[in-house]
Amino acid sequence: MSFPRRAVIAVTSATASLHDGNPTGLFISEALHPFQVLKEAGFEVDFVSEKGTYVPDWLSQQEAFLNGADKKQWEDINGEFRKKLDNMPNVHSINGKDYGLFFASAGHAALIDYPHAGGLQSIATEIWTQGGVIAAVCHGAAIFPGISDPTTGKSVVSGRTITGFTTQAEDDMHVMDALRSWKEPLIDEWATKLGAKYVRSDGVWDDFHVTDGRIVTGMNPQSAKSTAEEAVRVLESQ
């Protein structure tokens, strides 16, 4: 089956204080690396957030996570990546039927808005219903509560295996108290609630992704590129 060679990269609109008072928001590489992969594969790419806005995650801009050519691309406000990211269309103007692939980037802030992001979830549901691929990385799996399979009425991950950011890593980063104050489930908790099986790699920062049918999920920022590459492979195999 032929699908539109177009992809939506979902972006969190939420922000909150984390990391010693610095803001969490969009984890830059989790949007940038999939963008690079998809463009290289010949896709037209659109960024979309629930409110049309984003706040860059402070941690994601530090040298350990953003450097070299990636940093230059992020800082180039006249480049295609930033122009598209800084001028996102209204979420309700996007027709999921025009796309073959949905990729949920993240950042801790995605835990706040993704479970309730009806506009983004509607786009993803349309893509899924016509046979497209749904991918998510890190905390992006928080989008799955509202992406439903019309044949079952359940989340598209019900009965499937997924991965996402580990609770161990939240503890290691000393952010658990802040996250619990948001009163939203963590990724492994969402998996249980939605009837999915959560798996992880031994190392919390390993490059690790899981494919189950047309669902592809990655564990952390280090997995964003491989998750996007696998999502393209799965779409092309349909």
C-alpha positions as a Markdown table, in Angstrom:
| # | Residue | x | y | z |
|---|---|---|---|---|
| 1 | Met | 0.0 | 0.0 | 0.0 |
| 2 | Ser | 1.2 | 3.5 | -0.9 |
| 3 | Phe | 1.3 | 6.1 | 1.9 |
| 4 | Pro | 1.9 | 9.8 | 1.7 |
| 5 | Arg | 5.6 | 10.5 | 2.2 |
| 6 | Arg | 4.8 | 13.0 | 4.8 |
| 7 | Ala | 5.4 | 12.9 | 8.5 |
| 8 | Val | 4.1 | 14.8 | 11.6 |
| 9 | Ile | 6.5 | 15.3 | 14.5 |
| 10 | Ala | 4.5 | 16.1 | 17.6 |
| 11 | Val | 6.0 | 18.6 | 20.0 |
| 12 | Thr | 5.0 | 19.3 | 23.6 |
| 13 | Ser | 3.5 | 22.7 | 24.4 |
| 14 | Ala | 4.0 | 22.2 | 28.2 |
| 15 | Thr | 6.7 | 23.5 | 30.4 |
| 16 | Ala | 7.5 | 23.3 | 34.1 |
| 17 | Ser | 10.4 | 23.9 | 36.5 |
| 18 | Leu | 12.8 | 21.1 | 36.6 |
| 19 | His | 16.6 | 20.5 | 36.9 |
| 20 | Asp | 17.4 | 23.0 | 39.7 |
| 21 | Gly | 14.7 | 25.5 | 38.6 |
| 22 | Asn | 15.4 | 25.4 | 34.9 |
| 23 | Pro | 12.6 | 24.7 | 32.4 |
| 24 | Thr | 11.7 | 21.4 | 30.9 |
| 25 | Gly | 9.9 | 21.5 | 27.5 |
| 26 | Leu | 10.8 | 20.1 | 24.1 |
| 27 | Phe | 14.0 | 18.0 | 24.3 |
| 28 | Ile | 15.7 | 19.4 | 21.2 |
| 29 | Ser | 17.4 | 16.3 | 19.9 |
| 30 | Glu | 14.2 | 14.2 | 20.1 |
| 31 | Ala | 12.7 | 16.5 | 17.4 |
| 32 | Leu | 16.0 | 17.2 | 15.5 |
| 33 | His | 17.2 | 13.7 | 15.0 |
| 34 | Pro | 13.9 | 12.4 | 13.6 |
| 35 | Phe | 13.6 | 15.5 | 11.4 |
| 36 | Gln | 17.1 | 14.7 | 10.0 |
| 37 | Val | 16.2 | 11.0 | 9.4 |
| 38 | Leu | 12.9 | 11.8 | 7.8 |
| 39 | Lys | 14.2 | 14.5 | 5.5 |
| 40 | Glu | 17.1 | 12.2 | 4.4 |
| 41 | Ala | 14.5 | 9.6 | 3.6 |
| 42 | Gly | 12.6 | 12.0 | 1.4 |
| 43 | Phe | 9.7 | 12.9 | 3.7 |
| 44 | Glu | 8.0 | 16.3 | 3.9 |
| 45 | Val | 7.9 | 17.0 | 7.7 |
| 46 | Asp | 5.6 | 19.2 | 9.8 |
| 47 | Phe | 6.0 | 20.0 | 13.4 |
| 48 | Val | 2.7 | 20.3 | 15.4 |
| 49 | Ser | 2.0 | 21.0 | 19.1 |
| 50 | Glu | -1.3 | 21.2 | 20.9 |
| 51 | Lys | -1.1 | 24.9 | 21.4 |
| 52 | Gly | 1.2 | 25.9 | 18.5 |
| 53 | Thr | 4.0 | 26.8 | 20.9 |
| 54 | Tyr | 7.0 | 25.1 | 22.6 |
| 55 | Val | 9.6 | 25.9 | 25.2 |
| 56 | Pro | 13.1 | 24.4 | 24.7 |
| 57 | Asp | 14.1 | 22.0 | 27.4 |
| 58 | Trp | 17.1 | 23.5 | 29.3 |
| 59 | Leu | 18.9 | 20.1 | 29.8 |
| 60 | Ser | 18.6 | 19.3 | 26.1 |
| 61 | Gln | 20.7 | 22.4 | 25.2 |
| 62 | Gln | 23.6 | 21.4 | 27.4 |
| 63 | Glu | 26.9 | 20.1 | 25.7 |
| 64 | Ala | 26.3 | 16.5 | 26.6 |
| 65 | Phe | 23.0 | 16.4 | 24.6 |
| 66 | Leu | 23.5 | 19.1 | 21.9 |
| 67 | Asn | 26.8 | 19.8 | 20.2 |
| 68 | Gly | 28.6 | 20.0 | 16.9 |
| 69 | Ala | 26.5 | 20.1 | 13.8 |
| 70 | Asp | 23.3 | 19.5 | 15.8 |
| 71 | Lys | 23.9 | 22.6 | 17.8 |
| 72 | Lys | 24.5 | 24.6 | 14.7 |
| 73 | Gln | 21.3 | 23.4 | 13.1 |
| 74 | Trp | 19.4 | 24.3 | 16.3 |
| 75 | Glu | 20.9 | 27.8 | 16.5 |
| 76 | Asp | 20.2 | 28.5 | 12.8 |
| 77 | Ile | 16.9 | 30.3 | 13.1 |
| 78 | Asn | 16.8 | 30.7 | 9.3 |
| 79 | Gly | 17.2 | 27.0 | 8.6 |
| 80 | Glu | 14.3 | 24.7 | 7.7 |
| 81 | Phe | 14.3 | 23.0 | 11.1 |
| 82 | Arg | 13.9 | 26.2 | 13.1 |
| 83 | Lys | 11.6 | 27.8 | 10.6 |
| 84 | Lys | 9.2 | 24.9 | 10.8 |
| 85 | Leu | 9.5 | 24.5 | 14.5 |
| 86 | Asp | 9.1 | 28.2 | 15.2 |
| 87 | Asn | 6.1 | 28.5 | 12.9 |
| 88 | Met | 3.9 | 25.5 | 13.6 |
| 89 | Pro | 0.5 | 25.3 | 12.1 |
| 90 | Asn | -2.7 | 25.2 | 14.1 |
| 91 | Val | -3.2 | 21.6 | 15.3 |
| 92 | His | -6.8 | 21.6 | 14.0 |
| 93 | Ser | -5.6 | 22.5 | 10.5 |
| 94 | Ile | -3.7 | 19.3 | 10.1 |
| 95 | Asn | -5.5 | 16.4 | 8.4 |
| 96 | Gly | -3.9 | 13.1 | 9.5 |
| 97 | Lys | -5.0 | 11.4 | 6.2 |
| 98 | Asp | -2.4 | 13.5 | 4.5 |
| 99 | Tyr | 0.4 | 11.8 | 6.4 |
| 100 | Gly | 1.9 | 8.3 | 6.6 |
| 101 | Leu | 3.9 | 8.6 | 9.8 |
| 102 | Phe | 3.4 | 10.2 | 13.2 |
| 103 | Phe | 6.4 | 10.7 | 15.5 |
| 104 | Ala | 6.0 | 11.9 | 19.1 |
| 105 | Ser | 9.1 | 13.7 | 20.3 |
| 106 | Ala | 9.2 | 14.6 | 24.0 |
| 107 | Gly | 10.9 | 16.0 | 27.0 |
| 108 | His | 9.7 | 15.6 | 30.6 |
| 109 | Ala | 7.0 | 18.2 | 29.9 |
| 110 | Ala | 5.2 | 15.8 | 27.5 |
| 111 | Leu | 4.0 | 13.9 | 30.6 |
| 112 | Ile | 1.9 | 17.0 | 31.4 |
| 113 | Asp | 0.1 | 17.7 | 28.1 |
| 114 | Tyr | 0.4 | 14.6 | 25.8 |
| 115 | Pro | -2.1 | 12.5 | 27.7 |
| 116 | His | -4.7 | 15.2 | 27.2 |
| 117 | Ala | -3.6 | 16.5 | 23.7 |
| 118 | Gly | -6.8 | 15.8 | 21.8 |
| 119 | Gly | -5.7 | 17.5 | 18.7 |
| 120 | Leu | -2.4 | 15.6 | 18.3 |
| 121 | Gln | -4.1 | 12.4 | 19.3 |
| 122 | Ser | -6.8 | 12.9 | 16.6 |
| 123 | Ile | -4.1 | 13.3 | 13.9 |
| 124 | Ala | -2.3 | 10.2 | 15.1 |
| 125 | Thr | -5.5 | 8.2 | 15.1 |
| 126 | Glu | -6.3 | 9.2 | 11.5 |
| 127 | Ile | -2.8 | 8.2 | 10.5 |
| 128 | Trp | -3.1 | 4.8 | 12.3 |
| 129 | Thr | -6.6 | 4.1 | 10.9 |
| 130 | Gln | -5.4 | 4.4 | 7.3 |
| 131 | Gly | -2.5 | 2.0 | 8.0 |
| 132 | Gly | 0.3 | 4.5 | 8.9 |
| 133 | Val | 3.0 | 4.2 | 11.5 |
| 134 | Ile | 3.0 | 5.7 | 15.0 |
| 135 | Ala | 6.3 | 6.2 | 16.7 |
| 136 | Ala | 7.3 | 7.8 | 20.0 |
| 137 | Val | 10.5 | 8.4 | 21.9 |
| 138 | Cys | 11.3 | 8.8 | 25.6 |
| 139 | His | 8.3 | 10.5 | 27.3 |
| 140 | Gly | 6.5 | 10.7 | 24.0 |
| 141 | Ala | 4.7 | 7.5 | 24.8 |
| 142 | Ala | 2.5 | 9.6 | 27.1 |
| 143 | Ile | 0.5 | 10.4 | 23.9 |
| 144 | Phe | -0.9 | 6.9 | 23.6 |
| 145 | Pro | -3.9 | 7.2 | 26.0 |
| 146 | Gly | -5.9 | 9.1 | 23.4 |
| 147 | Ile | -4.7 | 7.3 | 20.2 |
| 148 | Ser | -7.4 | 4.7 | 19.7 |
| 149 | Asp | -7.9 | 1.8 | 17.3 |
| 150 | Pro | -11.4 | 2.2 | 16.0 |
| 151 | Thr | -11.7 | -1.6 | 15.7 |
| 152 | Thr | -11.2 | -2.2 | 19.4 |
| 153 | Gly | -12.0 | 1.2 | 21.0 |
| 154 | Lys | -8.8 | 0.8 | 23.0 |
| 155 | Ser | -5.4 | 2.5 | 22.8 |
| 156 | Val | -3.3 | 1.4 | 19.8 |
| 157 | Val | -0.7 | 0.0 | 22.3 |
| 158 | Ser | -3.2 | -2.2 | 24.1 |
| 159 | Gly | -1.8 | -5.8 | 23.9 |
| 160 | Arg | 1.5 | -4.5 | 22.4 |
| 161 | Thr | 5.0 | -4.1 | 23.7 |
| 162 | Ile | 6.5 | -0.6 | 24.1 |
| 163 | Thr | 9.4 | 1.2 | 25.7 |
| 164 | Gly | 10.0 | 4.7 | 26.9 |
| 165 | Phe | 12.0 | 6.6 | 29.5 |
| 166 | Thr | 12.7 | 4.5 | 32.6 |
| 167 | Thr | 11.6 | 5.2 | 36.1 |
| 168 | Gln | 15.1 | 4.3 | 37.2 |
| 169 | Ala | 16.4 | 7.2 | 35.1 |
| 170 | Glu | 13.9 | 9.6 | 36.8 |
| 171 | Asp | 15.3 | 8.5 | 40.1 |
| 172 | Asp | 18.9 | 8.8 | 38.9 |
| 173 | Met | 18.2 | 12.3 | 37.7 |
| 174 | His | 16.7 | 13.3 | 41.1 |
| 175 | Val | 13.5 | 14.6 | 39.5 |
| 176 | Met | 10.9 | 12.2 | 40.9 |
| 177 | Asp | 9.5 | 14.5 | 43.5 |
| 178 | Ala | 8.9 | 17.2 | 40.9 |
| 179 | Leu | 7.3 | 14.7 | 38.5 |
| 180 | Arg | 5.0 | 13.3 | 41.1 |
| 181 | Ser | 3.8 | 16.9 | 41.8 |
| 182 | Trp | 2.4 | 17.0 | 38.3 |
| 183 | Lys | 0.1 | 14.1 | 39.2 |
| 184 | Glu | 0.5 | 12.3 | 35.8 |
| 185 | Pro | 1.7 | 8.7 | 35.3 |
| 186 | Leu | 5.2 | 7.9 | 34.2 |
| 187 | Ile | 5.8 | 5.9 | 31.0 |
| 188 | Asp | 5.9 | 2.4 | 32.5 |
| 189 | Glu | 2.8 | 3.3 | 34.5 |
| 190 | Trp | 1.0 | 4.4 | 31.3 |
| 191 | Ala | 1.9 | 1.1 | 29.7 |
| 192 | Thr | 0.2 | -0.8 | 32.5 |
| 193 | Lys | -2.9 | 1.4 | 32.4 |
| 194 | Leu | -3.2 | 0.9 | 28.7 |
| 195 | Gly | -2.8 | -2.8 | 28.7 |
| 196 | Ala | 0.7 | -2.7 | 27.1 |
| 197 | Lys | 3.9 | -4.6 | 28.1 |
| 198 | Tyr | 6.7 | -2.2 | 29.0 |
| 199 | Val | 10.3 | -3.3 | 28.3 |
| 200 | Arg | 13.6 | -1.6 | 28.6 |
| 201 | Ser | 17.3 | -2.0 | 28.1 |
| 202 | Asp | 19.6 | -2.7 | 31.1 |
| 203 | Gly | 21.4 | 0.6 | 30.7 |
| 204 | Val | 19.0 | 3.6 | 31.1 |
| 205 | Trp | 21.0 | 5.6 | 28.4 |
| 206 | Asp | 21.3 | 2.8 | 25.9 |
| 207 | Asp | 20.1 | 3.3 | 22.4 |
| 208 | Phe | 17.1 | 1.0 | 22.5 |
| 209 | His | 13.8 | 0.8 | 20.6 |
| 210 | Val | 11.0 | -1.7 | 20.2 |
| 211 | Thr | 8.8 | -2.5 | 17.2 |
| 212 | Asp | 5.4 | -4.1 | 17.5 |
| 213 | Gly | 3.5 | -4.0 | 14.3 |
| 214 | Arg | 3.0 | -0.4 | 13.2 |
| 215 | Ile | 4.1 | 0.9 | 16.6 |
| 216 | Val | 7.7 | 1.9 | 17.1 |
| 217 | Thr | 8.9 | 3.3 | 20.5 |
| 218 | Gly | 12.3 | 4.4 | 21.7 |
| 219 | Met | 13.6 | 4.6 | 25.3 |
| 220 | Asn | 15.5 | 7.9 | 25.6 |
| 221 | Pro | 17.1 | 10.8 | 23.7 |
| 222 | Gln | 19.9 | 8.5 | 22.5 |
| 223 | Ser | 17.2 | 6.4 | 20.8 |
| 224 | Ala | 15.5 | 9.1 | 18.7 |
| 225 | Lys | 17.5 | 8.5 | 15.6 |
| 226 | Ser | 17.2 | 4.7 | 15.5 |
| 227 | Thr | 13.5 | 4.9 | 16.4 |
| 228 | Ala | 12.9 | 7.3 | 13.4 |
| 229 | Glu | 14.9 | 5.0 | 11.1 |
| 230 | Glu | 12.9 | 2.0 | 12.2 |
| 231 | Ala | 9.6 | 3.9 | 11.8 |
| 232 | Val | 10.6 | 4.7 | 8.2 |
| 233 | Arg | 11.5 | 1.0 | 7.6 |
| 234 | Val | 8.2 | -0.2 | 9.0 |
| 235 | Leu | 6.2 | 2.3 | 6.8 |
| 236 | Glu | 8.1 | 1.3 | 3.7 |
| 237 | Ser | 7.3 | -2.4 | 4.5 |
| 238 | Gln | 3.6 | -1.9 | 4.6 |
